[in-house]
Amino acid sequence: MSKGLFFKGLSIRLNSGELVDFRIFAPKKWKAEIENAMANNLSAGLA
């Protein structure tokens, strides 16, 4: 839970067009994890 009124958030639009929203509590960790997953996904597609 946040003690403040505002959350940092992330919205992702899926290939199906659905929009998924997340509350982010550790934005630096999320950024690194997303970039890592994207790099792994791209390298898997090039293999």
mmCIF file as Biopython writes it, N, C-alpha, C and O atoms, coordinates in Angstrom:
data_model
#
loop_
_atom_site.group_PDB
_atom_site.id
_atom_site.type_symbol
_atom_site.label_atom_id
_atom_site.label_alt_id
_atom_site.label_comp_id
_atom_site.label_asym_id
_atom_site.label_entity_id
_atom_site.label_seq_id
_atom_site.pdbx_PDB_ins_code
_atom_site.Cartn_x
_atom_site.Cartn_y
_atom_site.Cartn_z
_atom_site.occupancy
_atom_site.B_iso_or_equiv
_atom_site.auth_seq_id
_atom_site.auth_asym_id
_atom_site.pdbx_PDB_model_num
ATOM 1   N N  . MET A ? 1  ? 0.833  -1.183  0.000   1.0 0.0 1  A 1 
ATOM 2   C CA . MET A ? 1  ? 0.000  0.000   0.000   1.0 0.0 1  A 1 
ATOM 3   C C  . MET A ? 1  ? 0.878  1.246   0.000   1.0 0.0 1  A 1 
ATOM 4   O O  . MET A ? 1  ? 1.976  1.253   0.556   1.0 0.0 1  A 1 
ATOM 5   N N  . SER A ? 2  ? 0.393  2.255   -0.608  1.0 0.0 2  A 1 
ATOM 6   C CA . SER A ? 2  ? 1.101  3.522   -0.648  1.0 0.0 2  A 1 
ATOM 7   C C  . SER A ? 2  ? 0.559  4.439   0.438   1.0 0.0 2  A 1 
ATOM 8   O O  . SER A ? 2  ? -0.635 4.427   0.739   1.0 0.0 2  A 1 
ATOM 9   N N  . LYS A ? 3  ? 1.440  5.226   1.018   1.0 0.0 3  A 1 
ATOM 10  C CA . LYS A ? 3  ? 0.990  6.195   2.007   1.0 0.0 3  A 1 
ATOM 11  C C  . LYS A ? 3  ? 0.512  7.472   1.336   1.0 0.0 3  A 1 
ATOM 12  O O  . LYS A ? 3  ? -0.171 8.287   1.955   1.0 0.0 3  A 1 
ATOM 13  N N  . GLY A ? 4  ? 0.875  7.646   0.064   1.0 0.0 4  A 1 
ATOM 14  C CA . GLY A ? 4  ? 0.478  8.836   -0.663  1.0 0.0 4  A 1 
ATOM 15  C C  . GLY A ? 4  ? -0.795 8.606   -1.455  1.0 0.0 4  A 1 
ATOM 16  O O  . GLY A ? 4  ? -1.383 7.526   -1.414  1.0 0.0 4  A 1 
ATOM 17  N N  . LEU A ? 5  ? -1.208 9.625   -2.169  1.0 0.0 5  A 1 
ATOM 18  C CA . LEU A ? 5  ? -2.428 9.520   -2.966  1.0 0.0 5  A 1 
ATOM 19  C C  . LEU A ? 5  ? -2.175 9.006   -4.369  1.0 0.0 5  A 1 
ATOM 20  O O  . LEU A ? 5  ? -3.099 8.546   -5.039  1.0 0.0 5  A 1 
ATOM 21  N N  . PHE A ? 6  ? -0.923 9.079   -4.824  1.0 0.0 6  A 1 
ATOM 22  C CA . PHE A ? 6  ? -0.621 8.728   -6.208  1.0 0.0 6  A 1 
ATOM 23  C C  . PHE A ? 6  ? 0.343  7.556   -6.269  1.0 0.0 6  A 1 
ATOM 24  O O  . PHE A ? 6  ? 1.246  7.423   -5.443  1.0 0.0 6  A 1 
ATOM 25  N N  . PHE A ? 7  ? 0.131  6.723   -7.252  1.0 0.0 7  A 1 
ATOM 26  C CA . PHE A ? 7  ? 1.010  5.593   -7.511  1.0 0.0 7  A 1 
ATOM 27  C C  . PHE A ? 7  ? 1.744  5.841   -8.819  1.0 0.0 7  A 1 
ATOM 28  O O  . PHE A ? 7  ? 1.225  6.500   -9.720  1.0 0.0 7  A 1 
ATOM 29  N N  . LYS A ? 8  ? 2.949  5.308   -8.913  1.0 0.0 8  A 1 
ATOM 30  C CA . LYS A ? 8  ? 3.590  5.250   -10.214 1.0 0.0 8  A 1 
ATOM 31  C C  . LYS A ? 8  ? 2.969  4.057   -10.913 1.0 0.0 8  A 1 
ATOM 32  O O  . LYS A ? 8  ? 2.693  3.035   -10.286 1.0 0.0 8  A 1 
ATOM 33  N N  . GLY A ? 9  ? 2.753  4.186   -12.199 1.0 0.0 9  A 1 
ATOM 34  C CA . GLY A ? 9  ? 2.072  3.112   -12.891 1.0 0.0 9  A 1 
ATOM 35  C C  . GLY A ? 9  ? 2.681  2.769   -14.222 1.0 0.0 9  A 1 
ATOM 36  O O  . GLY A ? 9  ? 3.509  3.504   -14.760 1.0 0.0 9  A 1 
ATOM 37  N N  . LEU A ? 10 ? 2.263  1.660   -14.735 1.0 0.0 10 A 1 
ATOM 38  C CA . LEU A ? 10 ? 2.696  1.169   -16.032 1.0 0.0 10 A 1 
ATOM 39  C C  . LEU A ? 10 ? 1.468  0.623   -16.728 1.0 0.0 10 A 1 
ATOM 40  O O  . LEU A ? 10 ? 0.716  -0.163  -16.152 1.0 0.0 10 A 1 
ATOM 41  N N  . SER A ? 11 ? 1.263  1.040   -17.968 1.0 0.0 11 A 1 
ATOM 42  C CA . SER A ? 11 ? 0.179  0.505   -18.778 1.0 0.0 11 A 1 
ATOM 43  C C  . SER A ? 11 ? 0.785  -0.211  -19.973 1.0 0.0 11 A 1 
ATOM 44  O O  . SER A ? 11 ? 1.680  0.314   -20.636 1.0 0.0 11 A 1 
ATOM 45  N N  . ILE A ? 12 ? 0.295  -1.402  -20.241 1.0 0.0 12 A 1 
ATOM 46  C CA . ILE A ? 12 ? 0.776  -2.196  -21.377 1.0 0.0 12 A 1 
ATOM 47  C C  . ILE A ? 12 ? -0.423 -2.566  -22.230 1.0 0.0 12 A 1 
ATOM 48  O O  . ILE A ? 12 ? -1.419 -3.083  -21.725 1.0 0.0 12 A 1 
ATOM 49  N N  . ARG A ? 13 ? -0.324 -2.300  -23.522 1.0 0.0 13 A 1 
ATOM 50  C CA . ARG A ? 13 ? -1.375 -2.716  -24.452 1.0 0.0 13 A 1 
ATOM 51  C C  . ARG A ? 13 ? -0.922 -4.030  -25.081 1.0 0.0 13 A 1 
ATOM 52  O O  . ARG A ? 13 ? 0.119  -4.088  -25.735 1.0 0.0 13 A 1 
ATOM 53  N N  . LEU A ? 14 ? -1.705 -5.076  -24.881 1.0 0.0 14 A 1 
ATOM 54  C CA . LEU A ? 14 ? -1.391 -6.398  -25.403 1.0 0.0 14 A 1 
ATOM 55  C C  . LEU A ? 14 ? -1.702 -6.465  -26.890 1.0 0.0 14 A 1 
ATOM 56  O O  . LEU A ? 14 ? -2.403 -5.607  -27.428 1.0 0.0 14 A 1 
ATOM 57  N N  . ASN A ? 15 ? -1.176 -7.491  -27.551 1.0 0.0 15 A 1 
ATOM 58  C CA . ASN A ? 15 ? -1.459 -7.688  -28.975 1.0 0.0 15 A 1 
ATOM 59  C C  . ASN A ? 15 ? -2.957 -7.809  -29.239 1.0 0.0 15 A 1 
ATOM 60  O O  . ASN A ? 15 ? -3.427 -7.477  -30.327 1.0 0.0 15 A 1 
ATOM 61  N N  . SER A ? 16 ? -3.700 -8.282  -28.252 1.0 0.0 16 A 1 
ATOM 62  C CA . SER A ? 16 ? -5.150 -8.437  -28.398 1.0 0.0 16 A 1 
ATOM 63  C C  . SER A ? 16 ? -5.872 -7.094  -28.334 1.0 0.0 16 A 1 
ATOM 64  O O  . SER A ? 16 ? -7.064 -7.007  -28.630 1.0 0.0 16 A 1 
ATOM 65  N N  . GLY A ? 17 ? -5.129 -6.027  -27.937 1.0 0.0 17 A 1 
ATOM 66  C CA . GLY A ? 17 ? -5.737 -4.719  -27.797 1.0 0.0 17 A 1 
ATOM 67  C C  . GLY A ? 17 ? -6.122 -4.393  -26.362 1.0 0.0 17 A 1 
ATOM 68  O O  . GLY A ? 17 ? -6.442 -3.248  -26.044 1.0 0.0 17 A 1 
ATOM 69  N N  . GLU A ? 18 ? -6.092 -5.401  -25.497 1.0 0.0 18 A 1 
ATOM 70  C CA . GLU A ? 18 ? -6.429 -5.187  -24.083 1.0 0.0 18 A 1 
ATOM 71  C C  . GLU A ? 18 ? -5.360 -4.326  -23.413 1.0 0.0 18 A 1 
ATOM 72  O O  . GLU A ? 18 ? -4.168 -4.498  -23.669 1.0 0.0 18 A 1 
ATOM 73  N N  . LEU A ? 19 ? -5.785 -3.406  -22.561 1.0 0.0 19 A 1 
ATOM 74  C CA . LEU A ? 19 ? -4.874 -2.543  -21.821 1.0 0.0 19 A 1 
ATOM 75  C C  . LEU A ? 19 ? -4.788 -3.050  -20.390 1.0 0.0 19 A 1 
ATOM 76  O O  . LEU A ? 19 ? -5.808 -3.214  -19.720 1.0 0.0 19 A 1 
ATOM 77  N N  . VAL A ? 20 ? -3.559 -3.302  -19.918 1.0 0.0 20 A 1 
ATOM 78  C CA . VAL A ? 20 ? -3.335 -3.812  -18.573 1.0 0.0 20 A 1 
ATOM 79  C C  . VAL A ? 20 ? -2.546 -2.765  -17.805 1.0 0.0 20 A 1 
ATOM 80  O O  . VAL A ? 20 ? -1.509 -2.297  -18.275 1.0 0.0 20 A 1 
ATOM 81  N N  . ASP A ? 21 ? -3.034 -2.392  -16.619 1.0 0.0 21 A 1 
ATOM 82  C CA . ASP A ? 21 ? -2.387 -1.384  -15.781 1.0 0.0 21 A 1 
ATOM 83  C C  . ASP A ? 21 ? -1.772 -2.036  -14.552 1.0 0.0 21 A 1 
ATOM 84  O O  . ASP A ? 21 ? -2.346 -2.950  -13.961 1.0 0.0 21 A 1 
ATOM 85  N N  . PHE A ? 22 ? -0.600 -1.552  -14.182 1.0 0.0 22 A 1 
ATOM 86  C CA . PHE A ? 22 ? 0.097  -2.039  -13.001 1.0 0.0 22 A 1 
ATOM 87  C C  . PHE A ? 22 ? 0.461  -0.868  -12.116 1.0 0.0 22 A 1 
ATOM 88  O O  . PHE A ? 22 ? 0.722  0.228   -12.612 1.0 0.0 22 A 1 
ATOM 89  N N  . ARG A ? 23 ? 0.481  -1.084  -10.810 1.0 0.0 23 A 1 
ATOM 90  C CA . ARG A ? 23 ? 1.051  -0.128  -9.869  1.0 0.0 23 A 1 
ATOM 91  C C  . ARG A ? 23 ? 2.494  -0.543  -9.658  1.0 0.0 23 A 1 
ATOM 92  O O  . ARG A ? 23 ? 2.786  -1.723  -9.459  1.0 0.0 23 A 1 
ATOM 93  N N  . ILE A ? 24 ? 3.393  0.422   -9.701  1.0 0.0 24 A 1 
ATOM 94  C CA . ILE A ? 24 ? 4.803  0.111   -9.596  1.0 0.0 24 A 1 
ATOM 95  C C  . ILE A ? 24 ? 5.348  0.655   -8.283  1.0 0.0 24 A 1 
ATOM 96  O O  . ILE A ? 24 ? 5.251  1.850   -8.006  1.0 0.0 24 A 1 
ATOM 97  N N  . PHE A ? 25 ? 5.918  -0.229  -7.481  1.0 0.0 25 A 1 
ATOM 98  C CA . PHE A ? 25 ? 6.456  0.155   -6.188  1.0 0.0 25 A 1 
ATOM 99  C C  . PHE A ? 25 ? 7.982  0.250   -6.208  1.0 0.0 25 A 1 
ATOM 100 O O  . PHE A ? 25 ? 8.569  0.856   -5.311  1.0 0.0 25 A 1 
ATOM 101 N N  . ALA A ? 26 ? 8.631  -0.336  -7.209  1.0 0.0 26 A 1 
ATOM 102 C CA . ALA A ? 26 ? 10.092 -0.288  -7.334  1.0 0.0 26 A 1 
ATOM 103 C C  . ALA A ? 26 ? 10.419 -0.037  -8.811  1.0 0.0 26 A 1 
ATOM 104 O O  . ALA A ? 26 ? 10.860 -0.954  -9.504  1.0 0.0 26 A 1 
ATOM 105 N N  . PRO A ? 27 ? 10.208 1.199   -9.306  1.0 0.0 27 A 1 
ATOM 106 C CA . PRO A ? 27 ? 10.315 1.458   -10.740 1.0 0.0 27 A 1 
ATOM 107 C C  . PRO A ? 27 ? 11.661 1.117   -11.360 1.0 0.0 27 A 1 
ATOM 108 O O  . PRO A ? 27 ? 11.704 0.672   -12.507 1.0 0.0 27 A 1 
ATOM 109 N N  . LYS A ? 28 ? 12.756 1.310   -10.644 1.0 0.0 28 A 1 
ATOM 110 C CA . LYS A ? 28 ? 14.070 0.983   -11.220 1.0 0.0 28 A 1 
ATOM 111 C C  . LYS A ? 28 ? 14.203 -0.517  -11.449 1.0 0.0 28 A 1 
ATOM 112 O O  . LYS A ? 28 ? 14.755 -0.945  -12.462 1.0 0.0 28 A 1 
ATOM 113 N N  . LYS A ? 29 ? 13.699 -1.316  -10.509 1.0 0.0 29 A 1 
ATOM 114 C CA . LYS A ? 29 ? 13.752 -2.774  -10.661 1.0 0.0 29 A 1 
ATOM 115 C C  . LYS A ? 29 ? 12.860 -3.219  -11.816 1.0 0.0 29 A 1 
ATOM 116 O O  . LYS A ? 29 ? 13.256 -4.070  -12.612 1.0 0.0 29 A 1 
ATOM 117 N N  . TRP A ? 30 ? 11.652 -2.647  -11.914 1.0 0.0 30 A 1 
ATOM 118 C CA . TRP A ? 30 ? 10.747 -3.003  -12.993 1.0 0.0 30 A 1 
ATOM 119 C C  . TRP A ? 30 ? 11.363 -2.684  -14.350 1.0 0.0 30 A 1 
ATOM 120 O O  . TRP A ? 30 ? 11.297 -3.499  -15.270 1.0 0.0 30 A 1 
ATOM 121 N N  . LYS A ? 31 ? 11.966 -1.492  -14.477 1.0 0.0 31 A 1 
ATOM 122 C CA . LYS A ? 31 ? 12.577 -1.088  -15.743 1.0 0.0 31 A 1 
ATOM 123 C C  . LYS A ? 31 ? 13.640 -2.098  -16.166 1.0 0.0 31 A 1 
ATOM 124 O O  . LYS A ? 31 ? 13.671 -2.519  -17.323 1.0 0.0 31 A 1 
ATOM 125 N N  . ALA A ? 32 ? 14.506 -2.485  -15.241 1.0 0.0 32 A 1 
ATOM 126 C CA . ALA A ? 32 ? 15.562 -3.444  -15.552 1.0 0.0 32 A 1 
ATOM 127 C C  . ALA A ? 32 ? 14.973 -4.798  -15.941 1.0 0.0 32 A 1 
ATOM 128 O O  . ALA A ? 32 ? 15.441 -5.423  -16.892 1.0 0.0 32 A 1 
ATOM 129 N N  . GLU A ? 33 ? 13.955 -5.256  -15.219 1.0 0.0 33 A 1 
ATOM 130 C CA . GLU A ? 33 ? 13.340 -6.549  -15.523 1.0 0.0 33 A 1 
ATOM 131 C C  . GLU A ? 33 ? 12.657 -6.544  -16.896 1.0 0.0 33 A 1 
ATOM 132 O O  . GLU A ? 33 ? 12.755 -7.517  -17.644 1.0 0.0 33 A 1 
ATOM 133 N N  . ILE A ? 34 ? 11.968 -5.449  -17.222 1.0 0.0 34 A 1 
ATOM 134 C CA . ILE A ? 34 ? 11.295 -5.345  -18.521 1.0 0.0 34 A 1 
ATOM 135 C C  . ILE A ? 34 ? 12.311 -5.316  -19.650 1.0 0.0 34 A 1 
ATOM 136 O O  . ILE A ? 34 ? 12.143 -6.002  -20.658 1.0 0.0 34 A 1 
ATOM 137 N N  . GLU A ? 35 ? 13.371 -4.520  -19.486 1.0 0.0 35 A 1 
ATOM 138 C CA . GLU A ? 35 ? 14.403 -4.453  -20.522 1.0 0.0 35 A 1 
ATOM 139 C C  . GLU A ? 35 ? 15.070 -5.809  -20.707 1.0 0.0 35 A 1 
ATOM 140 O O  . GLU A ? 35 ? 15.354 -6.209  -21.836 1.0 0.0 35 A 1 
ATOM 141 N N  . ASN A ? 36 ? 15.323 -6.519  -19.615 1.0 0.0 36 A 1 
ATOM 142 C CA . ASN A ? 36 ? 15.930 -7.845  -19.691 1.0 0.0 36 A 1 
ATOM 143 C C  . ASN A ? 36 ? 15.004 -8.818  -20.422 1.0 0.0 36 A 1 
ATOM 144 O O  . ASN A ? 36 ? 15.459 -9.578  -21.277 1.0 0.0 36 A 1 
ATOM 145 N N  . ALA A ? 37 ? 13.714 -8.802  -20.094 1.0 0.0 37 A 1 
ATOM 146 C CA . ALA A ? 37 ? 12.756 -9.697  -20.735 1.0 0.0 37 A 1 
ATOM 147 C C  . ALA A ? 37 ? 12.644 -9.379  -22.234 1.0 0.0 37 A 1 
ATOM 148 O O  . ALA A ? 37 ? 12.545 -10.290 -23.057 1.0 0.0 37 A 1 
ATOM 149 N N  . MET A ? 38 ? 12.661 -8.100  -22.581 1.0 0.0 38 A 1 
ATOM 150 C CA . MET A ? 38 ? 12.576 -7.718  -23.992 1.0 0.0 38 A 1 
ATOM 151 C C  . MET A ? 38 ? 13.823 -8.194  -24.741 1.0 0.0 38 A 1 
ATOM 152 O O  . MET A ? 38 ? 13.713 -8.700  -25.858 1.0 0.0 38 A 1 
ATOM 153 N N  . ALA A ? 39 ? 14.997 -8.038  -24.144 1.0 0.0 39 A 1 
ATOM 154 C CA . ALA A ? 39 ? 16.234 -8.479  -24.784 1.0 0.0 39 A 1 
ATOM 155 C C  . ALA A ? 39 ? 16.228 -9.989  -24.966 1.0 0.0 39 A 1 
ATOM 156 O O  . ALA A ? 39 ? 16.638 -10.489 -26.014 1.0 0.0 39 A 1 
ATOM 157 N N  . ASN A ? 40 ? 15.765 -10.721 -23.954 1.0 0.0 40 A 1 
ATOM 158 C CA . ASN A ? 40 ? 15.694 -12.182 -24.057 1.0 0.0 40 A 1 
ATOM 159 C C  . ASN A ? 40 ? 14.703 -12.602 -25.133 1.0 0.0 40 A 1 
ATOM 160 O O  . ASN A ? 40 ? 14.961 -13.552 -25.872 1.0 0.0 40 A 1 
ATOM 161 N N  . ASN A ? 41 ? 13.578 -11.910 -25.231 1.0 0.0 41 A 1 
ATOM 162 C CA . ASN A ? 41 ? 12.559 -12.221 -26.217 1.0 0.0 41 A 1 
ATOM 163 C C  . ASN A ? 41 ? 13.087 -11.956 -27.627 1.0 0.0 41 A 1 
ATOM 164 O O  . ASN A ? 41 ? 12.865 -12.757 -28.535 1.0 0.0 41 A 1 
ATOM 165 N N  . LEU A ? 42 ? 13.778 -10.846 -27.809 1.0 0.0 42 A 1 
ATOM 166 C CA . LEU A ? 42 ? 14.341 -10.511 -29.122 1.0 0.0 42 A 1 
ATOM 167 C C  . LEU A ? 42 ? 15.417 -11.496 -29.525 1.0 0.0 42 A 1 
ATOM 168 O O  . LEU A ? 42 ? 15.451 -11.937 -30.673 1.0 0.0 42 A 1 
ATOM 169 N N  . SER A ? 43 ? 16.309 -11.855 -28.591 1.0 0.0 43 A 1 
ATOM 170 C CA . SER A ? 43 ? 17.388 -12.783 -28.931 1.0 0.0 43 A 1 
ATOM 171 C C  . SER A ? 43 ? 16.834 -14.179 -29.207 1.0 0.0 43 A 1 
ATOM 172 O O  . SER A ? 43 ? 17.385 -14.898 -30.041 1.0 0.0 43 A 1 
ATOM 173 N N  . ALA A ? 44 ? 15.765 -14.576 -28.534 1.0 0.0 44 A 1 
ATOM 174 C CA . ALA A ? 44 ? 15.138 -15.879 -28.786 1.0 0.0 44 A 1 
ATOM 175 C C  . ALA A ? 44 ? 14.513 -15.904 -30.179 1.0 0.0 44 A 1 
ATOM 176 O O  . ALA A ? 44 ? 14.527 -16.937 -30.849 1.0 0.0 44 A 1 
ATOM 177 N N  . GLY A ? 45 ? 13.970 -14.776 -30.612 1.0 0.0 45 A 1 
ATOM 178 C CA . GLY A ? 45 ? 13.341 -14.697 -31.928 1.0 0.0 45 A 1 
ATOM 179 C C  . GLY A ? 45 ? 14.352 -14.688 -33.065 1.0 0.0 45 A 1 
ATOM 180 O O  . GLY A ? 45 ? 14.023 -15.038 -34.198 1.0 0.0 45 A 1 
ATOM 181 N N  . LEU A ? 46 ? 15.582 -14.289 -32.760 1.0 0.0 46 A 1 
ATOM 182 C CA . LEU A ? 46 ? 16.621 -14.234 -33.797 1.0 0.0 46 A 1 
ATOM 183 C C  . LEU A ? 46 ? 17.364 -15.550 -33.921 1.0 0.0 46 A 1 
ATOM 184 O O  . LEU A ? 46 ? 18.111 -15.736 -34.881 1.0 0.0 46 A 1 
ATOM 185 N N  . ALA A ? 47 ? 17.185 -16.466 -32.985 1.0 0.0 47 A 1 
ATOM 186 C CA . ALA A ? 47 ? 17.921 -17.737 -32.990 1.0 0.0 47 A 1 
ATOM 187 C C  . ALA A ? 47 ? 17.395 -18.675 -34.041 1.0 0.0 47 A 1 
ATOM 188 O O  . ALA A ? 47 ? 17.899 -19.789 -34.182 1.0 0.0 47 A 1 
#
